[in-house]
Amino acid sequence: MTAASTPKGERRRQALVDAAARLLADGGFDAIRHRAVAERAGLPLASTTYYFDSLDELITAAVEHRGEEEFARGWAQLERTPQDAGFDVLVDLVLDLLLGDEPESGDAEAVLLRYERLVATGRRPYLKPVMGRDAVKLRELLSAIFTKCGMPVAADRIEQVIALVDGAVLNAIIEIHADPRARARRMLRAAFSR
């Protein structure tokens, strides 16, 4: 029996993953350091290397955990959505999923951190399997959102929506005093009004 397979070990390991996931959301990959994770979890510094073979393994667990939380919130939000809710609800659900639905997610800084995380993932090959699984989950949830809101679309249209939102957000991020969410909302409205 390994230390992490005991109830106490599992709780400690999960506390480290939770702490790393919060650091990831707050400050990106650079915020995840052994000492910062241990402090946030309220555990000794040595626990990070006891439960994880490397910082890369801890980061992978944090990314996976963060994705699970985001998808769980997305599915729960969709479950509460009435059937055939319409276009305005669809846009809100899509933007919440792609940009975040946390209270601070309307903040341009929170959106910037989210996109920095996505872009930085490309430089971390060890994250590609996790991100690949998350990409499949994202498309499944987006498809379910469109269907529940009464506007089922094909897979290629889902890809267009992702690209449209990503492009609108990235363009808004480079502008001073921009509102990435508002920009993405306008672009989605324009694309679906045709």
Beta strands, then each sheet from edge to edge (+ up, - down):
end
